[in-house]
């Protein structure tokens, strides 16, 4: 059975890039269809950003309850129900996904379930349980996302050797957990399971945890994790992870020395691969590269009527980037001449404790590019609000270009870092100077004062702190 429809825009994939693009297209008066094999929301809303933050909040509260005595509170026999924690996480995901389905209906976006293939620059075919839908369309947006990457020697079985998806569903706590990869996903799950009582070991091939972050930030996070008993081995190149009954044997090498560790569960958090299989890219001549689909500054592929956005076009693999790219693509096809996306002004966040948030240049990158800069720092140990909250680890670090004084990089590690970063993203976009940030009155007592103090520190006018 085959049916045919005609629209202005067809979006393939309903994650944070796809559904946002579809909504913006509808707002601009375009008749829009969105194709998705599963429920809308993509990896982020169903199996990533949202449900994982629910898990992390449960772990954080459990850890705080155990330390209630430091706040003058008494809580005896504090415990948790792992199944209930997971169920709450799934319930929150369900609620958010329901909200996206409501928005698609509100904006009269035709939601077609099934696997999409691109037949021509203006035609998409969708297969759904024996039914075929042909879509005649003026434009196509590919927003199909990614899936977890396997390392050679590590074959996931979904039970003992798992990805982040299975890590969100475990209802029995692993006594020993090995996390392969110390990026944001690996560090967040290492924090979650260590809070609940697992013996966690992190194996990272590069020289530090959170390798994309500033060196000092990485060191601060590693120090905090080690204090809570997490073992970290950097420069660790894993050669194999093999299941043997109810255990996993992991073999790796550090500095030429071969090592072995045994775990109940191994989480592979080592990157992603673009979801392009079955789309028919070659058939219509869409160019690709190692990390996904090639696009120009307006998200157009090598076929002008076909755009691609989000994780499927490569790093940074972030939901908020996908959304911004989706809006840009739609506004470009509508002739609105949108501003190019400044990828150097994209905030990155890691939601372990301490939290990490950053934007722009790291100090290492500034040195590599021979940029002259001034530096300002302020420790949360000198923040009255942080001390009162019992969360005084970490700091704010700001990097200013020396000649003109504009902010080029900002790094926060500590409590509420992921909420504080946006002031600095805006400041960077506006090319704010240290004096402009430092002379802006910040409310007291707040964590945000630390941003003001760090800016003042770069010009020798910091008031507080040693």
Long-range contacts (C-beta under 8 A, 24 or more apart in sequence): 1-130, 1-131, 1-132, 2-131, 2-132, 2-133, 2-134, 3-131, 3-132, 3-133, 3-134, 4-133, 4-134, 4-135, 4-136, 5-33, 5-110, 5-133, 5-134, 5-135, 5-136, 6-31, 6-135, 6-136, 6-137, 7-31, 7-32, 7-33, 7-110, 7-135, 7-136, 7-137, 7-138, 8-32, 8-137, 8-138, 8-139, 9-33, 9-137, 9-138, 9-139, 9-140, 9-141, 9-330, 9-333, 10-34, 10-35, 10-116, 10-124, 10-135, 10-137, 10-139, 10-140, 10-141, 11-35, 11-140, 11-141, 11-143, 12-116, 12-118, 12-124, 12-140, 12-141, 12-142, 12-143, 12-144, 12-279, 13-42, 13-142, 13-143, 13-144, 13-145, 13-275, 13-310, 13-312, 14-39, 14-40, 14-41, 14-42, 14-100, 14-104, 14-111, 14-143, 15-40, 15-41, 15-42, 15-43, 15-44, 15-45, 15-143, 15-145, 15-310, 15-311, 15-319, 15-322, 16-41, 16-42, 16-44, 16-45, 16-49, 16-310, 16-319, 16-320, 16-322, 16-323, 16-326, 17-42, 17-143, 17-145, 17-309, 17-310, 17-311, 17-319, 17-322, 17-323, 17-325, 17-326, 18-42, 18-141, 18-143, 18-309, 18-310, 18-322, 18-326, 19-100, 19-103, 19-104, 20-322, 20-323, 20-326, 20-327, 21-141, 21-143, 21-309, 21-326, 21-327, 21-329, 21-330, 22-104, 22-107, 22-109, 23-103, 23-104, 23-107, 23-109, 24-326, 24-327, 24-330, 24-331, 25-330, 25-334, 26-107, 26-108, 26-109, 27-107, 28-330, 28-331, 28-334, 28-336, 30-330, 30-334, 32-107, 32-109, 32-110, 33-109, 33-110, 33-111, 33-112, 33-135, 33-137, 34-104, 34-109, 34-110, 34-111, 34-112, 35-112, 35-113, 35-114, 35-116, 35-124, 35-126, 35-135, 36-111, 36-112, 36-113, 37-113, 37-114, 37-115, 39-97, 39-101, 40-97, 40-100, 40-101, 40-104, 40-111, 41-93, 41-96, 41-97, 41-100, 42-145, 43-145, 43-146, 44-319, 45-93, 45-96, 45-97, 45-100, 46-93, 46-97, 47-93, 47-164, 47-165, 47-168, 48-164, 48-319, 49-319, 50-92, 50-93, 50-96, 51-89, 51-90, 51-92, 51-93, 51-168, 52-89, 52-164, 52-168, 52-188, 52-189, 52-351, 53-351, 54-88, 54-89, 54-92, 54-93, 55-85, 55-86, 55-89, 55-168, 55-192, 56-188, 56-191, 56-192, 56-351, 56-352, 58-85, 58-88, 58-89, 59-85, 59-191, 59-192, 59-195, 59-196, 60-195, 60-353, 62-195, 62-196, 63-195, 63-353, 67-390, 70-390, 71-390, 80-196, 82-170, 82-171, 82-172, 82-173, 82-196, 83-171, 86-168, 86-169, 86-170, 86-171, 89-168, 115-278, 116-279, 117-278, 117-279, 117-280, 118-142, 118-279, 118-280, 118-281, 118-283, 118-284, 118-286, 118-306, 119-280, 119-283, 119-284, 120-284, 121-284, 121-303, 121-304, 121-305, 121-306, 122-305, 138-305, 138-333, 139-305, 139-306, 139-307, 139-333, 140-305, 140-306, 140-307, 141-299, 141-306, 141-307, 141-308, 141-309, 141-326, 141-329, 141-330, 142-279, 142-293, 142-301, 142-306, 142-307, 142-308, 142-309, 142-312, 143-308, 143-309, 143-310, 143-312, 143-322, 143-326, 144-274, 144-275, 144-276, 144-279, 144-312, 145-274, 145-275, 145-310, 145-311, 145-312, 146-272, 146-273, 146-274, 146-275, 146-292, 146-311, 146-312, 146-317, 147-272, 147-273, 147-275, 148-268, 148-269, 148-270, 148-271, 148-272, 148-273, 149-270, 149-271, 149-272, 149-273, 150-268, 151-180, 151-238, 151-268, 151-270, 152-239, 153-238, 153-239, 153-240, 153-241, 153-251, 154-180, 154-238, 154-240, 154-241, 154-266, 154-268, 154-270, 155-241, 156-268, 157-243, 160-243, 160-246, 160-247, 160-248, 160-264, 160-265, 160-266, 161-241, 161-243, 161-248, 161-265, 161-266, 161-268, 162-265, 162-266, 162-267, 162-268, 163-267, 163-268, 163-269, 164-189, 164-267, 164-269, 167-267, 170-265, 173-197, 173-198, 174-198, 174-263, 174-264, 174-265, 175-199, 175-264, 176-201, 176-262, 176-263, 176-264, 176-265, 177-201, 177-263, 177-264, 177-265, 177-266, 177-267, 178-202, 178-203, 178-241, 178-248, 178-250, 178-261, 178-263, 178-265, 178-266, 178-267, 179-203, 179-266, 179-267, 179-269, 180-238, 180-241, 180-250, 180-266, 180-267, 180-268, 180-269, 180-270, 181-205, 181-268, 181-269, 181-270, 181-271, 182-206, 182-208, 182-209, 182-210, 182-211, 182-232, 182-234, 183-210, 183-211, 183-212, 183-269, 183-271, 184-210, 184-348, 184-349, 184-350, 184-351, 185-269, 186-267, 186-269, 187-221, 187-225, 187-350, 187-352, 188-350, 188-351, 188-352, 189-267, 189-269, 190-225, 190-230, 190-352, 191-225, 191-352, 191-353, 194-225, 194-228, 194-229, 194-230, 195-228, 199-229, 199-231, 200-229, 200-230, 200-231, 201-230, 201-231, 201-232, 201-233, 201-261, 201-263, 202-230, 202-231, 202-232, 202-233, 203-233, 203-236, 203-238, 203-250, 203-252, 203-261, 204-232, 204-233, 204-234, 204-235, 204-236, 205-235, 205-236, 205-237, 205-238, 206-234, 206-235, 207-234, 207-235, 208-234, 209-234, 210-350, 210-356, 212-348, 213-348, 213-350, 213-356, 213-358, 213-362, 213-411, 214-358, 214-362, 214-363, 214-364, 214-397, 214-409, 214-411, 215-362, 215-363, 215-364, 216-363, 216-395, 216-397, 216-411, 217-356, 217-358, 217-397, 217-411, 217-413, 220-354, 220-393, 220-394, 220-395, 220-413, 221-350, 221-352, 221-354, 221-356, 221-413, 224-353, 224-354, 224-393, 225-352, 233-259, 241-266, 241-268, 272-311, 272-317, 274-311, 274-312, 274-313, 274-314, 275-312, 276-312, 289-314, 291-315, 297-340, 297-341, 298-328, 298-329, 298-332, 298-338, 298-340, 299-325, 299-328, 299-329, 299-332, 300-329, 300-332, 307-332, 307-333, 316-343, 316-346, 316-348, 318-346, 318-348, 320-346, 320-347, 321-346, 342-429, 345-425, 345-428, 345-429, 347-421, 347-422, 347-425, 349-417, 349-418, 349-421, 350-418, 351-418, 353-415, 354-391, 354-393, 354-394, 354-413, 354-414, 354-415, 354-417, 355-412, 355-413, 355-414, 355-415, 355-416, 355-417, 355-418, 356-411, 356-412, 356-413, 356-417, 356-418, 357-411, 357-412, 357-417, 357-418, 357-420, 357-421, 358-409, 358-410, 358-411, 358-412, 358-421, 359-409, 359-410, 359-421, 359-424, 359-425, 359-428, 360-399, 360-407, 360-408, 360-409, 360-410, 360-428, 361-399, 361-408, 361-409, 362-399, 362-409, 362-411, 363-397, 363-399, 363-409, 365-409, 366-399, 366-408, 366-409, 371-401, 371-402, 371-408, 372-401, 372-402, 372-403, 373-399, 373-400, 373-401, 373-402, 373-408, 374-399, 374-400, 374-402, 374-405, 374-434, 374-458, 374-459, 375-399, 375-400, 375-458, 376-400, 376-434, 376-454, 376-455, 376-456, 376-457, 376-458, 376-459, 376-462, 377-454, 377-457, 378-450, 378-451, 378-453, 378-454, 378-457, 378-462, 378-464, 378-465, 379-465, 379-466, 380-414, 380-415, 380-447, 380-450, 382-453, 382-464, 382-465, 382-466, 383-445, 383-447, 383-449, 383-450, 384-444, 384-445, 385-445, 385-446, 385-447, 385-449, 386-414, 386-415, 386-447, 386-450, 388-445, 389-415, 391-415, 395-450, 395-454, 396-420, 396-450, 396-451, 396-453, 396-454, 397-454, 398-424, 398-434, 398-437, 398-451, 398-454, 398-455, 398-458, 400-433, 400-434, 400-458, 404-431, 404-433, 405-433, 405-434, 405-435, 406-431, 406-432, 406-433, 407-431, 407-432, 407-433, 407-434, 407-437, 414-447, 415-447, 416-447, 420-447, 420-448, 420-451, 423-448, 423-451, 424-451, 434-458, 434-459, 435-459
